[in-house]
Amino acid sequence: MEVTGTAGTTETAGAWPAAVPAQGRGTRAGPDGAADGQEAADLLERTRQAVEPELRRAVALLPEPLGRIARYHLGWEAVDGTPVTGQSGKAIRPGLVFAAARATGGQPAAAARAAAAVELTHNFTLLHDDVIDRDHTRRHRPTVWTVFGDADAVLAGDALQALAVRLLAEDSHPAAARAAARLAGCVIELCAGQQADCALEHRPPGEVTLEECLAMAEAKTGALLGCACALGALYAGAEPDEVEAMDGFGRQAGLAFQLIDDVIGIWGDPARTGKPAGADLVARKKSLPVVAALTSGTAAGAELAAYYAGSTDPAAVDRAADAVDRAGGRDWAQAQAADRMARAVHQLSRAVPDPDRAGGLLALAEFVTRRTH
């Protein structure tokens, strides 16, 4: 295979286990994988129970119809305002806040507002991303812009971001001001990452490099996961170097998350993802596996470049997915995800020397890098 990237070796502390390679095609078999998955599922369920009341109190502050749009987006209501259940997100980012607070010696409950602020920020980005990407479905339902229009979707996203700021501004916790400043810096980085992503979409395939795509992915995805971990550490009273190490853990785990997400965006099962097969290829997105294939120097990479140059044949999507695979894009993304998780574990070992205390964080990292949808 001729794909080149930035993967490398990373040292981990002696007491820590080696990082488990990320898959993207399934979950790990065997009792250990099942235990990790159950621990993450239990943690996320507790997170939802702790954070949803904060989210509902915050959203209740919005004027109508912004509140109605937010409640629909968050999965609490149908389009007509009828209450629904089972449509909310996974709560991974607030789960990281709580797990990081616990790992660094704090009480997760004290960080409930910070966790809610992170989740509101995440949903602000989703609302805007769906408009920018013209995605029609999210969580198996029509996206907000398709129901309420572009303007309402953007304004509802703006309102959720303002609520995140308000939650931290009104929090009496000693770390709230530092958390607010850090979250604001993260939002700027998120916007810069989204701008870079849009700019890359308008450039010819041969002019896009893996290095700049990885930098973009860190800003778009890694930054908020890193911020979530850093906020948990801040609320636990961790030292500055521990906070930075927790941020590093989240960023690297976030890159692994994005790599697997990009694999799912090409080969994910529509019945589970809620999106059409090969959705990223249909949209001509320059996702990480795609760019790895385009820069591989292989015949399959050249085939993919021809598709990205303007093929309109519906059957060409399947051929493009096969070309990404044959050019090494899928294998590269999965290997790179494993490498990023090794780096994440190394960062975590700096902040939390005892691996037993970091079980929740490791379970969540395992969960997001081994998902299939």
C-alpha positions in Angstrom: 0.0 0.0 0.0 1.3 3.4 -0.9 -0.8 5.6 1.3 1.4 7.8 3.6 0.2 9.5 6.8 1.3 10.8 10.2 0.9 7.7 12.2 3.7 6.8 14.5 4.6 5.1 17.8 3.7 6.5 21.1 5.0 5.6 24.5 2.6 4.8 27.3 3.2 4.7 31.0 4.3 1.3 32.2 1.2 0.7 34.4 -1.1 1.4 31.5 -2.4 -1.2 29.0 -1.7 -0.7 25.3 -4.4 1.0 23.3 -6.9 -1.3 21.7 -7.0 -0.8 17.9 -10.1 0.9 16.7 -12.2 -1.0 14.2 -15.1 0.8 12.6 -16.5 -2.5 11.1 -17.9 -3.9 14.3 -17.4 -4.3 18.0 -14.8 -6.3 19.8 -15.8 -9.9 20.5 -15.4 -11.5 23.8 -16.2 -10.7 27.4 -13.8 -7.8 27.8 -15.4 -6.0 24.8 -18.8 -6.6 26.2 -17.8 -5.3 29.6 -16.3 -2.1 28.1 -19.4 -1.5 26.1 -21.7 -2.0 29.1 -19.7 0.3 31.2 -19.9 3.0 28.6 -23.6 2.4 28.1 -24.2 2.7 31.9 -22.1 5.8 32.1 -24.0 7.5 29.2 -27.3 6.6 30.7 -26.4 8.1 34.0 -25.1 11.2 32.2 -28.4 11.6 30.3 -30.3 11.4 33.6 -28.0 14.0 35.2 -27.7 16.4 32.3 -31.2 16.4 30.8 -32.8 18.4 33.6 -30.1 21.1 33.2 -30.7 21.1 29.4 -34.5 21.4 29.8 -34.2 24.3 32.3 -31.9 26.1 29.9 -34.1 25.5 26.8 -37.1 26.7 28.8 -35.5 30.1 28.9 -35.7 30.4 25.1 -38.6 32.4 23.6 -41.0 30.6 21.3 -40.6 29.4 18.5 -36.9 29.0 19.2 -37.7 26.8 22.1 -39.9 24.6 19.9 -37.1 24.2 17.3 -34.6 23.4 20.0 -36.9 20.8 21.6 -37.5 19.2 18.2 -33.8 19.1 17.4 -32.9 17.6 20.9 -35.4 14.8 20.3 -37.9 15.8 23.0 -40.8 16.7 20.7 -42.2 15.9 17.3 -42.7 18.6 14.7 -46.2 19.2 16.0 -45.0 19.6 19.6 -46.0 16.2 20.8 -43.6 14.8 23.4 -41.5 11.9 22.1 -38.9 9.6 23.8 -35.8 7.8 22.6 -34.7 10.4 20.0 -32.0 12.2 22.0 -28.2 12.0 21.3 -25.7 9.7 22.9 -24.4 12.3 25.4 -20.8 11.4 24.8 -19.4 14.9 25.4 -21.1 15.5 28.7 -20.2 11.9 29.6 -16.6 12.9 29.1 -17.0 15.9 31.4 -18.3 13.7 34.2 -15.7 10.9 33.6 -12.9 13.4 33.6 -14.1 15.0 36.8 -14.2 11.7 38.5 -10.8 10.6 37.1 -9.1 13.7 38.4 -10.5 13.4 41.9 -13.7 15.5 41.7 -17.4 15.0 42.1 -19.2 14.6 38.7 -22.4 16.2 40.0 -20.6 19.5 40.6 -19.9 19.7 36.9 -23.5 19.2 35.7 -23.8 22.7 34.3 -20.5 22.4 32.5 -21.6 19.1 31.0 -24.8 20.7 29.9 -22.9 23.7 28.4 -20.8 21.3 26.4 -23.8 19.4 25.1 -25.5 22.7 24.1 -22.4 23.7 22.2 -22.3 20.4 20.4 -25.9 20.8 19.3 -25.2 24.3 18.1 -22.6 22.8 15.8 -25.0 20.1 14.6 -27.7 22.6 13.7 -25.2 24.7 11.7 -23.4 21.7 10.1 -26.7 20.3 8.8 -27.4 23.6 7.1 -23.9 23.8 5.6 -23.8 20.2 4.5 -27.5 20.1 3.4 -28.0 16.9 5.4 -31.6 15.8 5.4 -31.6 13.4 8.3 -30.2 13.2 11.8 -31.0 10.6 14.4 -33.4 9.0 11.9 -35.5 12.2 11.6 -35.6 15.2 9.2 -33.0 17.8 10.1 -34.2 21.1 11.5 -33.5 23.1 8.4 -35.6 20.8 6.2 -38.6 21.3 8.6 -38.2 24.9 9.8 -36.0 26.4 7.2 -32.3 27.6 7.1 -32.8 30.8 9.0 -34.6 29.2 11.9 -32.0 26.4 12.1 -29.1 28.8 12.2 -30.8 31.1 14.8 -31.7 28.1 17.0 -28.1 27.0 16.9 -27.0 30.5 17.9 -29.5 30.5 20.8 -28.1 27.1 22.0 -24.6 28.5 22.0 -25.8 31.6 24.0 -27.4 29.3 26.5 -24.1 27.4 27.0 -22.4 30.7 27.8 -25.2 31.7 30.2 -25.0 28.4 32.1 -21.4 28.9 32.9 -21.7 32.6 33.5 -24.4 31.9 36.2 -22.6 29.0 37.7 -21.2 29.7 41.2 -18.5 27.0 40.9 -14.9 28.5 41.3 -13.9 27.0 38.0 -16.8 28.4 36.0 -15.1 31.5 34.7 -12.1 29.5 33.4 -14.4 27.0 31.9 -16.4 29.7 30.1 -13.2 31.1 28.7 -12.0 27.7 27.6 -15.3 26.8 26.0 -15.4 30.2 24.1 -11.9 29.5 22.7 -13.1 26.0 21.7 -16.1 27.5 19.8 -13.7 29.7 17.8 -11.6 26.7 17.0 -14.7 24.8 15.9 -15.7 27.6 13.6 -12.2 27.7 12.2 -12.3 24.0 11.6 -15.7 24.2 9.8 -14.4 27.1 7.7 -11.4 25.0 6.7 -13.6 22.1 5.9 -15.8 24.2 3.6 -12.7 25.6 1.9 -11.3 22.1 1.3 -14.5 21.1 -0.4 -13.9 23.7 -3.1 -10.4 22.7 -3.9 -9.4 20.2 -6.5 -8.9 16.7 -5.1 -5.2 16.7 -6.1 -4.5 19.9 -4.0 -5.7 18.5 -0.6 -3.2 16.9 1.8 -3.7 14.5 4.6 -1.9 16.8 7.0 -4.3 19.7 6.5 -7.3 17.3 6.7 -6.1 15.9 10.0 -5.6 19.5 11.3 -9.1 20.4 10.2 -10.5 17.2 11.9 -8.8 18.1 15.1 -10.4 21.5 15.1 -13.8 20.3 14.1 -14.1 17.2 16.3 -11.1 16.8 18.6 -11.4 20.3 20.0 -14.8 19.9 21.7 -14.0 16.4 23.1 -10.7 17.8 24.4 -12.6 20.8 25.9 -15.1 18.4 27.6 -12.3 16.5 29.3 -10.6 19.7 30.3 -13.7 21.2 31.8 -14.2 18.0 33.9 -10.7 18.4 35.2 -11.2 22.1 35.9 -14.3 21.4 37.9 -12.3 18.8 39.9 -9.6 21.3 40.8 -6.9 19.6 38.7 -3.5 21.3 38.2 -3.0 23.2 34.9 -0.7 20.5 33.4 -3.3 17.8 34.3 -6.0 19.9 32.6 -3.9 20.2 29.4 -3.2 16.5 29.4 -6.9 15.8 29.7 -7.5 18.1 26.8 -4.8 16.2 24.8 -6.6 12.9 25.6 -9.9 14.2 24.3 -8.4 15.7 21.2 -6.6 12.5 20.2 -9.7 10.4 21.0 -11.7 12.9 19.0 -9.5 12.3 16.0 -9.9 8.6 16.4 -13.7 9.2 16.6 -13.6 11.3 13.4 -11.6 8.7 11.5 -14.1 6.0 12.4 -17.0 8.4 11.6 -15.6 9.0 8.2 -15.4 5.2 7.6 -19.0 4.9 8.6 -19.9 7.8 6.3 -18.8 5.6 3.4 -19.6 2.0 4.5 -22.1 2.5 7.3 -25.4 0.6 7.2 -28.2 3.1 6.3 -30.6 1.2 8.6 -28.4 2.1 11.5 -26.9 5.4 10.5 -30.2 7.0 9.3 -28.3 8.3 6.2 -28.1 7.0 2.6 -25.3 4.5 1.7 -22.2 6.3 0.8 -23.6 9.6 1.9 -20.2 11.3 2.1 -19.3 10.1 -1.4 -22.5 11.4 -2.8 -21.8 14.8 -1.2 -18.2 14.6 -2.6 -16.9 15.2 0.9 -13.1 15.0 1.2 -13.2 12.9 4.3 -10.0 11.4 5.7 -10.3 7.9 4.0 -11.1 9.6 0.8 -8.0 12.0 1.0 -5.8 9.0 2.0 -7.0 7.2 -1.2 -6.6 10.3 -3.4 -3.1 10.8 -2.2 -2.1 7.1 -2.5 -0.5 7.3 -5.9 -2.5 4.2 -6.9 -4.7 3.4 -9.9 -7.6 3.1 -7.6 -6.9 6.6 -6.3 -6.9 7.9 -9.9 -10.3 6.3 -10.4 -11.6 8.0 -7.3 -10.2 11.4 -8.5 -12.2 10.9 -11.7 -15.4 10.3 -9.8 -14.8 13.4 -7.7 -14.2 15.4 -10.9 -17.9 15.1 -11.7 -19.4 11.6 -12.4 -23.2 11.7 -12.0 -23.8 7.9 -12.5 -25.7 6.7 -9.4 -23.8 3.3 -9.7 -20.6 5.3 -9.5 -21.0 5.7 -5.8 -20.5 2.0 -5.2 -17.5 2.0 -7.5 -16.1 5.0 -5.7 -16.4 3.3 -2.3 -14.6 0.3 -3.7 -11.9 2.6 -5.1 -11.3 4.1 -1.7 -11.0 0.6 -0.2 -8.6 -0.6 -2.9 -6.5 2.5 -2.6 -6.0 1.8 1.1 -8.2 4.5 2.5 -10.2 2.3 4.8 -7.1 0.5 6.1 -5.3 3.8 6.6 -8.2 5.3 8.5 -8.5 2.3 10.9 -4.7 2.2 11.5 -4.6 5.9 12.1 -7.5 5.7 14.5 -5.6 3.0 16.5 -2.5 5.3 16.6 -4.6 8.2 17.8 -6.0 6.2 20.6 -2.5 5.2 21.6 -1.6 8.9 21.8 -4.8 9.5 23.8 -3.9 6.8 26.3 -0.4 8.4 26.7 -2.0 11.8 27.4 -4.4 10.3 29.9 -1.6 8.5 31.8 0.0 11.9 32.3 -3.1 13.3 34.1 -4.2 10.1 35.8 -1.3 7.8 36.7 -3.7 5.2 38.2 -5.5 3.5 35.3 -8.2 2.2 37.6 -9.4 5.8 38.1 -9.6 6.4 34.4 -11.9 3.5 33.6 -14.9 5.6 32.6 -12.8 7.7 30.1 -11.3 4.6 28.6 -14.7 2.9 28.3 -16.1 6.0 26.5 -13.1 6.2 24.2 -13.5 2.5 23.4 -17.2 3.1 22.7 -16.8 5.9 20.3 -14.0 4.2 18.3 -15.7 0.8 18.0 -19.2 2.0 17.0 -20.6 1.0 13.7 -23.2 3.8 13.3 
